[in-house]
């Protein structure tokens, strides 16, 4: 069917939406501001997409945030977990983590979108909450595997169950990333990272 040349019939025709660009743009904005702190109208204006187009593509703000969180996990969290779990001692990994946390993300926003979403003061929608729960489950599995490998190496302090250790690391990472978002001084972040992991590392950090 050809497009109508009449003004009335042409106005309602949906415009093509660049899904990848919208997701990446929304990710940066929500990462910087924190989920729930931008209205859907503000978000649409900053991204450069109409509200009807956003709803057609994602079903609303909640659907967009859930897709953004999945993208964030893919491009930011998975690489970090891979670096932590690579062939190195637990002490070496913690030292590198401290350096990474203390180094500004510039030009990226400070902190972690996942941590901000988990600690958001504004209530999130069901799709976003389900995505956060799925991401936390995947992160806990990776961190538990990291603690199991540290235990096999003899790097994990005695008496620590790897699953409990993974949950402890998950909690500490969230706290440390919130400090990064709050512009804590790099020297303070390094020291707090060292203290946070001192109890689970067999050798000195």
KAZIDA-V781967 format. One record per residue. RES is the residue in three letters. BURIAL is # if it has 9 or more other ideal C-beta (glycine too) atoms within 8 Angstrom, else .. Layout:
RES;BURIAL
RES;BURIAL
//
This chain:
UNK;.
UNK;.
UNK;.
UNK;.
UNK;.
UNK;.
UNK;.
UNK;.
UNK;.
UNK;#
UNK;.
UNK;.
UNK;.
UNK;.
UNK;.
UNK;.
UNK;#
UNK;.
UNK;.
UNK;.
UNK;.
UNK;#
UNK;#
UNK;#
UNK;#
UNK;#
UNK;#
UNK;#
UNK;#
UNK;#
UNK;#
UNK;.
UNK;.
UNK;.
UNK;#
UNK;#
UNK;.
UNK;#
UNK;.
UNK;#
UNK;.
UNK;.
UNK;#
UNK;#
UNK;.
UNK;#
UNK;#
UNK;.
UNK;.
UNK;.
UNK;.
UNK;.
UNK;#
UNK;#
UNK;#
UNK;.
UNK;#
UNK;#
UNK;.
UNK;#
UNK;#
UNK;#
UNK;#
UNK;#
UNK;#
UNK;#
UNK;#
UNK;#
UNK;#
UNK;#
UNK;#
UNK;#
UNK;#
UNK;.
UNK;.
UNK;#
UNK;#
UNK;#
UNK;.
UNK;#
UNK;#
UNK;.
UNK;#
UNK;#
UNK;#
UNK;.
UNK;.
UNK;.
UNK;#
UNK;#
UNK;#
UNK;.
UNK;#
UNK;#
UNK;#
UNK;#
UNK;#
UNK;#
UNK;#
UNK;#
UNK;#
UNK;#
UNK;.
UNK;.
UNK;.
UNK;.
UNK;.
UNK;.
UNK;.
UNK;.
UNK;#
UNK;#
UNK;#
UNK;#
UNK;#
UNK;#
UNK;#
UNK;#
UNK;.
UNK;#
UNK;.
UNK;.
UNK;.
UNK;#
UNK;#
UNK;.
UNK;#
UNK;#
UNK;#
UNK;#
UNK;#
UNK;#
UNK;.
UNK;.
UNK;#
UNK;#
UNK;.
UNK;#
UNK;#
UNK;#
UNK;#
UNK;#
UNK;#
UNK;#
UNK;#
UNK;#
UNK;#
UNK;#
UNK;#
UNK;#
UNK;#
UNK;.
UNK;#
UNK;.
UNK;#
UNK;#
UNK;.
UNK;.
UNK;.
UNK;#
UNK;.
UNK;#
UNK;.
UNK;.
UNK;#
UNK;#
UNK;#
UNK;#
UNK;#
UNK;#
UNK;.
UNK;#
UNK;#
UNK;#
UNK;#
UNK;#
UNK;#
UNK;#
UNK;#
UNK;#
UNK;#
UNK;.
UNK;.
UNK;#
UNK;.
UNK;.
UNK;.
UNK;#
UNK;#
UNK;#
UNK;.
UNK;#
UNK;#
UNK;#
UNK;.
UNK;#
UNK;#
UNK;.
UNK;.
UNK;#
UNK;#
UNK;.
UNK;.
UNK;.
UNK;#
//
